[in-house]
Amino acid sequence: MATSRRKFLQSSTLVALAAGFPLDAAAKSFHSKALLNGITGSGAGAGSLLSMDDFTRCLRTDFLLKHAGTNDTWLKLVEVCDSRKGRERQTARECFSLLFAGAQDVTLQQNTYDVEHSSLGKFQMLVVPVGSSQYEAVFNRLY
């Protein structure tokens, strides 16, 4: 299949422009549109809009985790850990982890769970077992 020089230059220009578009600008744009569309702490996909400060205010409170085929499980948020170092803490970017403790007789598998909290609302979160009755969720954001 032959490609004309004109067609090649047009395609290359579009690819170069797309590659030069900053990711953080795209993330900020998406975040702003989500807020304008009314996505808040209790909407679909809201977990992506919850900040480290939101979770810090909920330390030592209970979260209900639900997943098809498993019993509803309560976990207590026991630690919020900021993973940014030095100057990174001055940026709008967030990288943090949440540590949860659960009952000794319940074992959750790594999975994305529907989560409910009295003040944060409903959202989804990937939860990974990290020890005996301990679970972690990690958030890493560009904006």
Secondary structure, DSSP 4 states (H G I P E B T S, - for coil): ----HHHHHHHHHHHHHHHHS-HHHHHHHHHHHHHHTT--TTSTTGGGG--HHHHHTTTT-EEEEE-TTS--EEEEEEEEEE---GGGGGSS-EEEEEEEE--TT--PPSEEEEEEETTTEEEEEEEEEEETTEEEEEEEE--
